[in-house]
Amino acid sequence: QVQLQESGPGLVKSSQTLSLTCTVSGDSIATNYYAWGWFRQAPGKDREFVASISAASRSSAAGDAVRGRVTISRDDAKNTVYLGLVNLKPEDTAVYYCTRSRDSTWSVTLGPWIYWGQGTQVTVSS
């Protein structure tokens, strides 16, 4: 059974840099077949695509709200996916979720993403 566990600092200040970690168990991210991604959900809002990294090519994509500020990477040896977000803003406050796709497909919508972590709260103070 695939399990994803997010971790992060919880509270950060505006303009600082956020680093989140997604530790994967029950699957090997070195299997170059699935896409891995991050979404976030602020109170009262829909879950929003943040970034993804493709299965084999390692190419990445970023959501509109964070493009230019976000990086996504993976460490196959540690079975871990990372998210970095610079120049934080209060509107980045949300629960951040790590996710894996059903196959090599990725999307800014929820459709292909079938495994989810429980999420980690990130609060950006001004």
MMTF fields as JSON, N, C-alpha, C and O atoms, coordinates in Angstrom:
{
  "mmtfVersion": "1.0.0",
  "mmtfProducer": "UNKNOWN",
  "numBonds": 503,
  "numAtoms": 504,
  "numGroups": 126,
  "numChains": 1,
  "numModels": 1,
  "chainsPerModel": [1],
  "groupsPerChain": [126],
  "chainIdList": ["A"],
  "bondAtomList": [4, 2, 8, 6, 12, 10, 16, 14, 20, 18, 24, 22, 28, 26, 32, 30, 36, 34, 40, 38, 44, 42, 48, 46, 52, 50, 56, 54, 60, 58, 64, 62, 68, 66, 72, 70, 76, 74, 80, 78, 84, 82, 88, 86, 92, 90, 96, 94, 100, 98, 104, 102, 108, 106, 112, 110, 116, 114, 120, 118, 124, 122, 128, 126, 132, 130, 136, 134, 140, 138, 144, 142, 148, 146, 152, 150, 156, 154, 160, 158, 164, 162, 168, 166, 172, 170, 176, 174, 180, 178, 184, 182, 188, 186, 192, 190, 196, 194, 200, 198, 204, 202, 208, 206, 212, 210, 216, 214, 220, 218, 224, 222, 228, 226, 232, 230, 236, 234, 240, 238, 244, 242, 248, 246, 252, 250, 256, 254, 260, 258, 264, 262, 268, 266, 272, 270, 276, 274, 280, 278, 284, 282, 288, 286, 292, 290, 296, 294, 300, 298, 304, 302, 308, 306, 312, 310, 316, 314, 320, 318, 324, 322, 328, 326, 332, 330, 336, 334, 340, 338, 344, 342, 348, 346, 352, 350, 356, 354, 360, 358, 364, 362, 368, 366, 372, 370, 376, 374, 380, 378, 384, 382, 388, 386, 392, 390, 396, 394, 400, 398, 404, 402, 408, 406, 412, 410, 416, 414, 420, 418, 424, 422, 428, 426, 432, 430, 436, 434, 440, 438, 444, 442, 448, 446, 452, 450, 456, 454, 460, 458, 464, 462, 468, 466, 472, 470, 476, 474, 480, 478, 484, 482, 488, 486, 492, 490, 496, 494, 500, 498],
  "bondOrderList": [1, 1, 1, 1, 1, 1, 1, 1, 1, 1, 1, 1, 1, 1, 1, 1, 1, 1, 1, 1, 1, 1, 1, 1, 1, 1, 1, 1, 1, 1, 1, 1, 1, 1, 1, 1, 1, 1, 1, 1, 1, 1, 1, 1, 1, 1, 1, 1, 1, 1, 1, 1, 1, 1, 1, 1, 1, 1, 1, 1, 1, 1, 1, 1, 1, 1, 1, 1, 1, 1, 1, 1, 1, 1, 1, 1, 1, 1, 1, 1, 1, 1, 1, 1, 1, 1, 1, 1, 1, 1, 1, 1, 1, 1, 1, 1, 1, 1, 1, 1, 1, 1, 1, 1, 1, 1, 1, 1, 1, 1, 1, 1, 1, 1, 1, 1, 1, 1, 1, 1, 1, 1, 1, 1, 1],
  "groupList": [{"groupName": "GLN", "atomNameList": ["N", "CA", "C", "O"], "elementList": ["N", "C", "C", "O"], "formalChargeList": [0, 0, 0, 0], "bondAtomList": [1, 0, 2, 1, 3, 2], "bondOrderList": [1, 1, 2], "singleLetterCode": "Q", "chemCompType": "L-PEPTIDE LINKING"}, {"groupName": "VAL", "atomNameList": ["N", "CA", "C", "O"], "elementList": ["N", "C", "C", "O"], "formalChargeList": [0, 0, 0, 0], "bondAtomList": [1, 0, 2, 1, 3, 2], "bondOrderList": [1, 1, 2], "singleLetterCode": "V", "chemCompType": "L-PEPTIDE LINKING"}, {"groupName": "LEU", "atomNameList": ["N", "CA", "C", "O"], "elementList": ["N", "C", "C", "O"], "formalChargeList": [0, 0, 0, 0], "bondAtomList": [1, 0, 2, 1, 3, 2], "bondOrderList": [1, 1, 2], "singleLetterCode": "L", "chemCompType": "L-PEPTIDE LINKING"}, {"groupName": "GLU", "atomNameList": ["N", "CA", "C", "O"], "elementList": ["N", "C", "C", "O"], "formalChargeList": [0, 0, 0, 0], "bondAtomList": [1, 0, 2, 1, 3, 2], "bondOrderList": [1, 1, 2], "singleLetterCode": "E", "chemCompType": "L-PEPTIDE LINKING"}, {"groupName": "SER", "atomNameList": ["N", "CA", "C", "O"], "elementList": ["N", "C", "C", "O"], "formalChargeList": [0, 0, 0, 0], "bondAtomList": [1, 0, 2, 1, 3, 2], "bondOrderList": [1, 1, 2], "singleLetterCode": "S", "chemCompType": "L-PEPTIDE LINKING"}, {"groupName": "GLY", "atomNameList": ["N", "CA", "C", "O"], "elementList": ["N", "C", "C", "O"], "formalChargeList": [0, 0, 0, 0], "bondAtomList": [1, 0, 2, 1, 3, 2], "bondOrderList": [1, 1, 2], "singleLetterCode": "G", "chemCompType": "PEPTIDE LINKING"}, {"groupName": "PRO", "atomNameList": ["N", "CA", "C", "O"], "elementList": ["N", "C", "C", "O"], "formalChargeList": [0, 0, 0, 0], "bondAtomList": [1, 0, 2, 1, 3, 2], "bondOrderList": [1, 1, 2], "singleLetterCode": "P", "chemCompType": "L-PEPTIDE LINKING"}, {"groupName": "LYS", "atomNameList": ["N", "CA", "C", "O"], "elementList": ["N", "C", "C", "O"], "formalChargeList": [0, 0, 0, 0], "bondAtomList": [1, 0, 2, 1, 3, 2], "bondOrderList": [1, 1, 2], "singleLetterCode": "K", "chemCompType": "L-PEPTIDE LINKING"}, {"groupName": "THR", "atomNameList": ["N", "CA", "C", "O"], "elementList": ["N", "C", "C", "O"], "formalChargeList": [0, 0, 0, 0], "bondAtomList": [1, 0, 2, 1, 3, 2], "bondOrderList": [1, 1, 2], "singleLetterCode": "T", "chemCompType": "L-PEPTIDE LINKING"}, {"groupName": "CYS", "atomNameList": ["N", "CA", "C", "O"], "elementList": ["N", "C", "C", "O"], "formalChargeList": [0, 0, 0, 0], "bondAtomList": [1, 0, 2, 1, 3, 2], "bondOrderList": [1, 1, 2], "singleLetterCode": "C", "chemCompType": "L-PEPTIDE LINKING"}, {"groupName": "ASP", "atomNameList": ["N", "CA", "C", "O"], "elementList": ["N", "C", "C", "O"], "formalChargeList": [0, 0, 0, 0], "bondAtomList": [1, 0, 2, 1, 3, 2], "bondOrderList": [1, 1, 2], "singleLetterCode": "D", "chemCompType": "L-PEPTIDE LINKING"}, {"groupName": "ILE", "atomNameList": ["N", "CA", "C", "O"], "elementList": ["N", "C", "C", "O"], "formalChargeList": [0, 0, 0, 0], "bondAtomList": [1, 0, 2, 1, 3, 2], "bondOrderList": [1, 1, 2], "singleLetterCode": "I", "chemCompType": "L-PEPTIDE LINKING"}, {"groupName": "ALA", "atomNameList": ["N", "CA", "C", "O"], "elementList": ["N", "C", "C", "O"], "formalChargeList": [0, 0, 0, 0], "bondAtomList": [1, 0, 2, 1, 3, 2], "bondOrderList": [1, 1, 2], "singleLetterCode": "A", "chemCompType": "L-PEPTIDE LINKING"}, {"groupName": "ASN", "atomNameList": ["N", "CA", "C", "O"], "elementList": ["N", "C", "C", "O"], "formalChargeList": [0, 0, 0, 0], "bondAtomList": [1, 0, 2, 1, 3, 2], "bondOrderList": [1, 1, 2], "singleLetterCode": "N", "chemCompType": "L-PEPTIDE LINKING"}, {"groupName": "TYR", "atomNameList": ["N", "CA", "C", "O"], "elementList": ["N", "C", "C", "O"], "formalChargeList": [0, 0, 0, 0], "bondAtomList": [1, 0, 2, 1, 3, 2], "bondOrderList": [1, 1, 2], "singleLetterCode": "Y", "chemCompType": "L-PEPTIDE LINKING"}, {"groupName": "TRP", "atomNameList": ["N", "CA", "C", "O"], "elementList": ["N", "C", "C", "O"], "formalChargeList": [0, 0, 0, 0], "bondAtomList": [1, 0, 2, 1, 3, 2], "bondOrderList": [1, 1, 2], "singleLetterCode": "W", "chemCompType": "L-PEPTIDE LINKING"}, {"groupName": "PHE", "atomNameList": ["N", "CA", "C", "O"], "elementList": ["N", "C", "C", "O"], "formalChargeList": [0, 0, 0, 0], "bondAtomList": [1, 0, 2, 1, 3, 2], "bondOrderList": [1, 1, 2], "singleLetterCode": "F", "chemCompType": "L-PEPTIDE LINKING"}, {"groupName": "ARG", "atomNameList": ["N", "CA", "C", "O"], "elementList": ["N", "C", "C", "O"], "formalChargeList": [0, 0, 0, 0], "bondAtomList": [1, 0, 2, 1, 3, 2], "bondOrderList": [1, 1, 2], "singleLetterCode": "R", "chemCompType": "L-PEPTIDE LINKING"}],
  "groupTypeList": [0, 1, 0, 2, 0, 3, 4, 5, 6, 5, 2, 1, 7, 4, 4, 0, 8, 2, 4, 2, 8, 9, 8, 1, 4, 5, 10, 4, 11, 12, 8, 13, 14, 14, 12, 15, 5, 15, 16, 17, 0, 12, 6, 5, 7, 10, 17, 3, 16, 1, 12, 4, 11, 4, 12, 12, 4, 17, 4, 4, 12, 12, 5, 10, 12, 1, 17, 5, 17, 1, 8, 11, 4, 17, 10, 10, 12, 7, 13, 8, 1, 14, 2, 5, 2, 1, 13, 2, 7, 6, 3, 10, 8, 12, 1, 14, 14, 9, 8, 17, 4, 17, 10, 4, 8, 15, 4, 1, 8, 2, 5, 6, 15, 11, 14, 15, 5, 0, 5, 8, 0, 1, 8, 1, 4, 4],
  "groupIdList": [1, 2, 3, 4, 5, 6, 7, 8, 9, 10, 11, 12, 13, 14, 15, 16, 17, 18, 19, 20, 21, 22, 23, 24, 25, 26, 27, 28, 29, 30, 31, 32, 33, 34, 35, 36, 37, 38, 39, 40, 41, 42, 43, 44, 45, 46, 47, 48, 49, 50, 51, 52, 53, 54, 55, 56, 57, 58, 59, 60, 61, 62, 63, 64, 65, 66, 67, 68, 69, 70, 71, 72, 73, 74, 75, 76, 77, 78, 79, 80, 81, 82, 83, 84, 85, 86, 87, 88, 89, 90, 91, 92, 93, 94, 95, 96, 97, 98, 99, 100, 101, 102, 103, 104, 105, 106, 107, 108, 109, 110, 111, 112, 113, 114, 115, 116, 117, 118, 119, 120, 121, 122, 123, 124, 125, 126],
  "secStructList": [7, 7, 3, 3, 3, 3, 3, 7, 7, 1, 3, 3, 3, 6, 6, 1, 7, 3, 3, 3, 3, 3, 3, 3, 3, 1, 1, 7, 6, 6, 1, 6, 6, 7, 7, 3, 3, 3, 3, 3, 3, 7, 6, 6, 1, 7, 7, 3, 3, 3, 3, 3, 3, 7, 1, 1, 1, 7, 7, 3, 3, 3, 7, 6, 6, 6, 6, 6, 6, 3, 3, 3, 3, 3, 3, 6, 6, 6, 6, 3, 3, 3, 3, 3, 3, 7, 1, 7, 7, 4, 4, 4, 7, 3, 3, 3, 3, 3, 3, 3, 3, 1, 1, 1, 7, 7, 7, 1, 1, 1, 6, 6, 3, 3, 3, 3, 7, 7, 7, 3, 3, 3, 3, 3, 3, 7],
  "xCoordList": [0.839, 0.0, 0.879, 1.793, 0.591, 1.381, 0.976, -0.205, 1.981, 1.728, 2.665, 3.849, 2.122, 2.891, 2.765, 1.668, 3.88, 3.889, 4.613, 5.81, 3.863, 4.459, 5.019, 4.537, 6.026, 6.557, 7.105, 7.56, 7.046, 7.494, 7.537, 7.262, 7.869, 8.115, 6.858, 6.905, 5.721, 4.487, 4.282, 3.404, 5.079, 4.947, 6.196, 7.312, 5.994, 7.103, 6.704, 5.523, 7.676, 7.414, 7.434, 8.072, 6.719, 6.711, 8.133, 9.01, 8.323, 9.587, 10.604, 11.649, 10.297, 11.215, 10.988, 10.112, 11.786, 11.728, 11.142, 11.491, 10.24, 9.596, 10.214, 10.45, 10.467, 10.931, 10.053, 9.943, 9.43, 8.57, 9.136, 9.762, 8.902, 9.39, 8.223, 7.323, 8.243, 7.248, 7.992, 8.706, 7.819, 8.464, 7.491, 6.355, 7.943, 7.087, 7.426, 8.599, 6.421, 6.601, 5.605, 4.57, 5.931, 5.067, 5.219, 4.504, 6.133, 6.376, 7.76, 8.258, 8.373, 9.672, 9.527, 9.057, 9.933, 9.822, 10.828, 10.755, 11.774, 12.744, 12.107, 12.682, 10.921, 10.169, 9.735, 8.805, 10.367, 10.157, 8.888, 8.916, 7.772, 6.506, 5.475, 4.706, 5.461, 4.44, 4.93, 6.132, 3.986, 4.287, 4.008, 3.131, 4.766, 4.631, 4.338, 4.832, 3.543, 3.149, 2.817, 2.794, 2.561, 2.112, 0.897, 0.861, -0.09, -1.245, -1.335, -0.65, -2.174, -2.429, -3.895, -4.56, -4.377, -5.766, -5.865, -5.546, -6.307, -6.528, -7.969, -8.824, -8.243, -9.604, -10.64, -10.492, -11.68, -12.754, -12.476, -13.289, -11.322, -10.951, -10.759, -10.6, -10.776, -10.536, -9.063, -8.194, -8.809, -7.424, -6.768, -7.339, -5.574, -4.895, -3.577, -2.803, -3.329, -2.076, -0.912, -0.983, 0.158, 1.354, 2.481, 3.031, 2.82, 3.918, 3.877, 3.282, 4.521, 4.647, 5.982, 6.595, 6.412, 7.63, 7.301, 6.693, 7.704, 7.282, 8.05, 9.076, 7.518, 8.03, 9.456, 10.365, 9.64, 10.918, 11.806, 13.018, 11.209, 12.018, 12.487, 13.378, 11.89, 12.219, 11.821, 12.186, 11.094, 10.624, 9.573, 8.891, 9.442, 8.539, 7.574, 7.79, 6.517, 5.52, 5.117, 5.199, 4.682, 4.311, 2.951, 2.559, 2.239, 0.952, 1.101, 2.16, 0.042, 0.081, 0.446, 1.186, -0.063, 0.132, 1.551, 1.957, 2.297, 3.641, 4.737, 5.914, 4.369, 5.365, 6.439, 6.142, 7.677, 8.797, 9.316, 10.402, 8.524, 8.938, 9.098, 9.601, 8.69, 8.612, 9.629, 9.947, 10.127, 10.931, 10.419, 9.99, 10.471, 10.125, 11.26, 11.795, 11.617, 12.721, 12.459, 11.534, 13.278, 13.122, 14.487, 15.442, 14.561, 15.763, 15.381, 14.764, 15.745, 15.344, 15.936, 15.284, 17.152, 17.809, 17.09, 17.064, 16.509, 15.797, 14.293, 13.538, 13.867, 12.443, 11.621, 10.595, 12.091, 11.525, 11.333, 12.14, 10.248, 9.96, 9.974, 9.465, 10.553, 10.704, 9.96, 9.777, 9.541, 8.954, 9.629, 9.749, 10.066, 10.641, 9.839, 9.443, 9.606, 8.838, 9.504, 9.61, 9.95, 10.673, 9.748, 8.638, 10.255, 9.514, 8.061, 7.119, 7.906, 6.584, 5.703, 6.17, 4.398, 3.401, 2.317, 2.148, 1.589, 0.504, -0.496, -1.073, -0.709, -1.652, -1.129, -1.855, 0.106, 0.614, 0.173, 0.417, -0.468, -0.972, -1.996, -2.983, -1.753, -2.629, -2.144, -1.08, -2.941, -2.477, -1.868, -2.508, -0.656, 0.058, 0.031, 0.318, -0.324, -0.469, 0.507, 0.716, 1.09, 1.905, 1.018, 0.104, 1.289, 0.415, 1.171, 2.212, 0.614, 1.161, 0.07, -1.086, 0.432, -0.552, -0.819, -0.09, -1.842, -2.197, -1.27, -1.129, -0.642, 0.288, 1.254, 1.553, 1.745, 2.69, 1.999, 2.659, 0.678, -0.077, 0.01, -0.042, 0.143, 0.006, -0.976, -1.21, -1.55, -2.529, -2.632, -2.306, -3.078, -3.345, -4.67, -4.984, -5.44, -6.681, -6.437, -5.367, -7.414, -7.252, -7.305, -6.879, -7.816, -8.141, -7.152, -7.507, -5.903, -4.987, -4.308, -3.625, -4.491, -3.793, -4.606, -5.705, -4.055, -4.862, -4.363, -5.132, -3.117, -2.599, -2.25, -1.625, -2.665, -2.492, -1.959, -2.305, -1.114, -0.736, -1.826, -2.818, -1.639, -2.625, -2.504, -3.405, -1.399, -1.221, -0.465, -0.484, 0.195, 0.905, 0.529, 0.552, 0.186, -0.232, 0.977, 1.997, 0.835, 1.838, 1.144, 0.186, 1.615, 1.065, 2.149, 3.231, 1.846, 2.804, 2.357, 1.284, 3.175, 2.844, 3.424, 4.502, 2.691, 3.143, 4.021, 4.492],
  "yCoordList": [-1.185, 0.0, 1.243, 1.375, 2.132, 3.359, 4.334, 4.613, 4.838, 5.843, 7.022, 6.849, 8.219, 9.443, 10.252, 10.424, 10.738, 11.497, 12.819, 12.846, 13.922, 15.239, 15.743, 15.382, 16.569, 17.23, 18.591, 18.797, 19.513, 20.861, 21.688, 21.16, 22.959, 23.788, 24.292, 24.716, 24.248, 24.72, 26.226, 26.667, 26.999, 28.455, 29.082, 28.807, 29.93, 30.644, 32.097, 32.439, 32.94, 34.364, 34.738, 34.086, 35.798, 36.316, 36.575, 36.976, 36.333, 36.521, 35.413, 35.356, 34.526, 33.427, 32.286, 32.354, 31.246, 30.09, 28.894, 28.614, 28.198, 27.012, 25.757, 25.685, 24.783, 23.478, 22.398, 22.269, 21.623, 20.521, 19.197, 19.121, 18.166, 16.833, 15.866, 15.912, 14.987, 13.928, 12.598, 12.268, 11.846, 10.544, 9.474, 9.405, 8.649, 7.646, 6.258, 5.909, 5.484, 4.083, 3.237, 3.73, 1.964, 1.06, 1.168, 0.499, 1.993, 2.157, 2.764, 3.424, 2.546, 3.123, 4.231, 3.996, 5.437, 6.534, 6.37, 7.059, 5.439, 5.177, 4.419, 4.325, 3.885, 3.266, 4.387, 5.13, 4.511, 5.671, 5.533, 5.467, 5.491, 5.331, 6.355, 6.872, 6.643, 7.525, 8.971, 9.236, 9.883, 11.282, 11.565, 10.956, 12.495, 12.887, 14.374, 15.138, 14.783, 16.182, 16.72, 16.002, 18.012, 18.719, 19.565, 20.222, 19.535, 20.408, 21.144, 20.791, 22.156, 22.845, 23.252, 23.405, 23.421, 23.812, 24.811, 24.501, 25.998, 27.039, 26.935, 26.376, 27.457, 27.381, 27.97, 29.096, 27.211, 27.697, 27.68, 28.156, 27.13, 27.1, 25.677, 24.754, 25.505, 24.2, 23.828, 24.683, 22.529, 22.082, 22.571, 22.456, 23.11, 23.812, 23.134, 22.78, 22.956, 22.372, 23.306, 24.509, 22.738, 23.521, 23.157, 24.027, 21.874, 21.45, 19.947, 19.221, 19.489, 18.056, 17.781, 18.659, 16.54, 16.093, 14.794, 13.897, 14.697, 13.561, 12.319, 12.37, 11.207, 9.926, 9.672, 9.452, 9.703, 9.281, 10.454, 10.42, 11.481, 12.558, 13.551, 14.357, 13.5, 14.432, 15.865, 16.794, 16.05, 17.404, 17.798, 16.938, 19.089, 19.557, 20.597, 21.182, 20.813, 21.815, 22.539, 21.985, 23.775, 24.583, 25.217, 25.527, 25.405, 26.07, 27.559, 28.132, 28.182, 29.596, 30.478, 31.45, 30.145, 31.0, 30.975, 31.87, 29.953, 29.811, 29.758, 29.637, 29.845, 29.736, 30.809, 31.983, 30.38, 31.286, 31.296, 31.806, 30.723, 30.69, 29.263, 29.066, 28.283, 26.914, 25.995, 26.155, 25.046, 23.969, 22.645, 22.573, 21.607, 20.27, 19.355, 19.463, 18.466, 17.562, 16.225, 16.097, 15.248, 13.937, 13.326, 13.564, 12.542, 11.817, 10.345, 9.865, 9.641, 8.239, 7.392, 6.476, 7.692, 6.893, 7.022, 6.081, 8.195, 8.42, 8.189, 8.289, 7.88, 7.68, 8.88, 8.736, 10.052, 11.293, 12.293, 12.381, 13.039, 14.135, 15.437, 15.487, 16.479, 17.742, 18.861, 18.83, 19.844, 21.063, 22.26, 22.339, 23.184, 24.422, 25.6, 25.613, 26.577, 27.755, 28.977, 29.1, 29.877, 31.055, 32.267, 32.252, 33.316, 34.579, 34.338, 34.716, 33.714, 33.355, 34.575, 35.652, 34.36, 35.399, 34.846, 33.63, 35.703, 35.205, 34.342, 33.418, 34.621, 33.826, 32.429, 31.628, 32.122, 30.766, 29.887, 28.681, 30.488, 29.73, 28.706, 29.047, 27.437, 26.351, 25.044, 24.983, 24.007, 22.648, 22.136, 22.18, 21.66, 21.173, 19.642, 18.984, 19.102, 17.658, 17.12, 17.726, 15.989, 15.248, 14.2, 13.662, 13.914, 12.999, 12.239, 12.683, 11.068, 10.261, 9.978, 9.761, 9.98, 9.75, 8.261, 7.419, 7.95, 6.565, 5.953, 4.733, 6.801, 6.329, 7.472, 8.254, 7.584, 8.651, 9.987, 11.008, 9.977, 11.2, 12.149, 11.731, 13.425, 14.43, 15.473, 15.59, 16.231, 17.238, 18.283, 18.01, 19.463, 20.492, 20.215, 20.842, 19.289, 18.893, 17.636, 17.034, 17.246, 16.138, 14.777, 13.784, 14.712, 13.45, 12.312, 11.251, 12.49, 11.349, 11.044, 10.028, 11.901, 11.768, 10.887, 11.256, 9.718, 8.751, 8.459, 7.968, 8.742, 8.549, 9.906, 10.746, 10.105, 11.394, 11.203, 10.244, 12.132, 12.182, 12.88, 13.342, 12.953, 13.598, 15.107, 15.81, 15.605, 17.038, 17.625, 17.089, 18.731, 19.451, 20.927, 21.532, 21.493, 22.89, 23.808, 23.629, 24.787, 25.838, 27.17, 27.499, 27.924, 29.242, 30.282, 30.198, 31.261, 32.315, 33.588, 34.124, 34.054, 35.26, 36.477, 36.423, 37.562, 38.786, 39.617, 40.683],
  "zCoordList": [0.0, 0.0, 0.0, 0.813, -0.909, -1.027, 0.071, 0.282, 0.757, 1.787, 1.582, 1.29, 1.738, 1.585, 2.873, 3.406, 3.357, 4.603, 4.38, 4.095, 4.514, 4.351, 5.679, 6.753, 5.584, 6.767, 6.368, 5.243, 7.322, 7.046, 8.305, 9.383, 8.218, 9.394, 10.082, 11.237, 9.37, 10.0, 9.851, 9.108, 10.545, 10.547, 9.955, 10.393, 8.954, 8.338, 8.14, 8.207, 7.899, 7.727, 6.247, 5.421, 5.955, 4.582, 4.11, 4.875, 2.841, 2.123, 2.393, 1.745, 3.355, 3.624, 2.64, 1.778, 2.782, 1.899, 2.637, 3.783, 1.949, 2.497, 1.887, 0.681, 2.734, 2.255, 2.845, 4.064, 1.978, 2.405, 1.912, 0.854, 2.7, 2.38, 2.324, 3.162, 1.328, 1.205, 1.217, 0.271, 2.287, 2.407, 1.936, 2.404, 1.015, 0.386, 0.909, 1.044, 1.197, 1.573, 0.791, 0.343, 0.636, -0.097, -1.596, -2.342, -2.044, -3.472, -3.626, -2.714, -4.758, -5.018, -6.048, -7.161, -5.673, -6.631, -7.77, -8.788, -7.575, -8.633, -9.792, -10.876, -9.555, -10.647, -11.573, -11.257, -12.662, -13.52, -14.336, -15.565, -13.62, -14.3, -13.846, -14.656, -12.562, -12.016, -11.962, -11.929, -11.954, -11.687, -10.22, -9.608, -9.674, -8.27, -8.221, -9.051, -7.258, -7.254, -5.879, -4.879, -5.876, -4.679, -5.036, -6.076, -4.157, -4.212, -2.883, -1.924, -2.831, -1.565, -1.503, -2.527, -0.288, -0.095, 1.047, 2.195, 0.715, 1.713, 2.222, 1.535, 3.396, 3.949, 3.004, 2.531, 2.735, 1.891, 0.406, -0.387, 0.017, -1.394, -1.88, -1.082, -3.195, -3.785, -3.674, -3.501, -3.779, -3.793, -5.086, -6.17, -4.951, -6.035, -6.373, -5.484, -7.663, -8.127, -7.825, -8.076, -7.284, -6.984, -7.95, -8.625, -8.012, -8.875, -9.061, -8.264, -10.131, -10.358, -11.022, -11.63, -10.889, -11.539, -12.242, -11.658, -13.5, -14.292, -13.907, -13.229, -14.362, -13.928, -14.424, -13.624, -15.704, -16.253, -16.651, -16.438, -17.223, -17.784, -16.75, -17.016, -15.568, -14.493, -14.836, -14.117, -15.9, -16.19, -15.163, -14.605, -14.915, -13.882, -14.42, -15.481, -13.674, -14.017, -12.743, -11.648, -12.897, -11.744, -11.953, -13.078, -10.859, -10.908, -11.13, -10.873, -11.606, -11.954, -10.762, -10.909, -9.609, -8.436, -7.892, -7.151, -8.262, -7.691, -8.738, -8.399, -9.992, -11.059, -10.891, -10.671, -10.999, -10.806, -9.381, -9.108, -8.465, -7.057, -6.542, -5.436, -7.306, -6.806, -7.477, -8.656, -6.717, -7.256, -6.689, -5.538, -7.511, -7.068, -7.474, -8.577, -6.59, -6.878, -6.186, -5.383, -6.508, -5.913, -5.656, -6.395, -4.603, -4.256, -4.24, -3.289, -5.287, -5.39, -4.275, -3.773, -3.891, -2.853, -1.51, -0.718, -1.265, -0.007, -0.162, 0.805, -1.388, -1.658, -1.201, -0.536, -1.569, -1.063, -2.194, -3.119, -2.093, -3.022, -2.22, -1.1, -2.792, -2.088, -2.814, -4.031, -2.026, -2.584, -1.948, -0.725, -2.773, -2.28, -2.817, -3.982, -1.968, -2.381, -1.777, -0.557, -2.635, -2.158, -2.128, -2.66, -1.483, -1.413, -0.979, -1.676, 0.164, 0.645, 0.875, 1.245, 0.641, 0.836, 1.756, 1.838, 2.439, 3.3, 2.534, 3.108, 1.262, 0.467, 0.144, -0.444, 0.513, 0.38, 1.553, 1.558, 2.53, 3.664, 3.212, 2.56, 3.566, 3.128, 3.737, 4.353, 3.554, 3.815, 2.521, 1.47, 2.589, 1.412, 1.4, 2.4, 0.235, 0.076, -0.964, -2.015, -0.654, -1.596, -2.268, -1.643, -3.539, -4.252, -5.337, -5.822, -5.709, -6.794, -7.805, -7.442, -9.048, -10.102, -10.299, -9.774, -11.041, -11.318, -12.36, -12.434, -13.163, -14.185, -14.463, -13.561, -15.68, -15.991, -16.24, -16.429, -16.239, -16.495, -15.318, -14.162, -15.622, -14.587, -15.079, -16.281, -14.161, -14.528, -13.434, -12.279, -13.784, -12.783, -12.085, -11.073, -12.618, -11.959, -11.139, -11.222, -10.358, -9.431, -10.104, -9.515, -11.316, -11.964, -11.857, -11.345, -12.327, -12.339, -11.001, -10.869, -10.031, -8.746, -7.8, -7.388, -7.461, -6.715, -5.309, -4.483, -5.015, -3.663, -3.063, -3.711, -1.814, -1.152, 0.258, 0.949, 0.668, 2.063, 2.859, 2.296, 4.156, 5.017, 5.006, 5.463, 4.488, 4.382, 5.56, 6.668, 5.294, 6.348, 6.272, 5.2, 7.412, 7.461, 7.326, 7.992, 6.454, 6.315, 6.536, 5.837, 7.49, 7.773, 7.56, 8.14, 6.723, 6.426, 7.137, 6.859, 8.038, 8.785, 8.083, 7.492, 8.162, 7.49, 8.403, 8.005]
}
